[in-house]
Amino acid sequence: MRKVLLLCLASFFLIGCASTPKYQNPEEVSYQVTGTVTDEVAANEAVQVIEDNLRYASEEDMSGYVSTIIASAREETATELATVFETYDLEHTLLSVEILDQEENRMLIRTQQQTVMVDAIEGAENYRNHIAEANYTMFLEDNEWKIEETAMTDTKFIE
């Protein structure tokens, strides 16, 4: 009986200690590029594209946004994103950056990103503010880094 009670108490303690991420003020966020960097210039250029992409998303600048992704994905992405831009005003903040793999024409970058709803049209579904891991595949297209793919994982909702 005592072991069961101790296990229950330990479980409640662990559940209570599970961290729920808190909103991070974009004006106060700073980060360093970490990871496997073999070409610092190329890494900084690729990270700048991600920063631009998030800024364009926050500003709802469709032409700017699609300019950061590979040409073959622009039309489909613009169609999908138009509804989001019409429905929500979102604030996107880059929290951390890690270069996972760097090659001459391709780079894998893992980031932590915060997305918060600033406003929405009347009747819109509730948007859940969150911090997620974004795994970017960057591709060198016409001598410029572009986002080829983004896989969002490990989403944690902000209180």
GINOR-V642492 format. One record per pair of residues at least 12 apart in sequence whose ideal C-beta (glycine too) atoms are under 7 Angstrom apart, sorted by the first residue. I is the first residue (numbers start at 1). J is the second residue. Records with the same first field share a line. If there is no record, write none. Layout:
# GINOR-V642492
I->J + J
This chain:
# GINOR-V642492
20->159
21->131 + 156 + 158
22->158 + 159
23->116 + 158
24->93 + 95 + 114
26->91 + 93
29->93 + 95
31->94 + 95 + 96 + 97
33->47 + 97 + 99
34->98
35->98 + 99 + 100
36->99 + 100 + 101 + 102
37->99 + 102
38->102
39->102
42->102
43->99 + 102
45->145
46->107 + 109 + 138 + 145
47->97 + 109
49->68 + 138 + 145 + 146 + 147
50->94 + 109 + 111 + 136
51->94
52->68
53->65 + 68 + 147
54->92 + 94 + 113
56->68
57->90 + 92
58->90 + 91 + 92
60->85
62->78 + 81 + 85
65->81
66->78
68->146 + 147
69->146 + 147
70->139 + 141 + 146 + 147 + 148
71->141
87->120 + 121 + 124
88->117 + 120 + 124 + 127
89->118 + 119
90->115 + 116 + 117 + 118
91->116 + 118
92->113 + 115
93->113 + 114
94->111 + 113
95->112 + 113 + 114 + 131
96->111 + 112
97->109 + 111
98->110
105->139 + 140
106->137 + 138 + 139
107->138
108->137
109->136 + 138
110->133 + 135
111->134 + 136
112->131 + 133
113->131 + 132 + 134
114->131
115->129 + 130
116->129
117->129
128->157
129->157 + 158
130->155 + 156 + 157 + 158
131->156 + 158
132->152 + 153 + 154 + 155
133->153 + 154
134->150 + 152
135->150 + 151 + 153
136->150
137->149
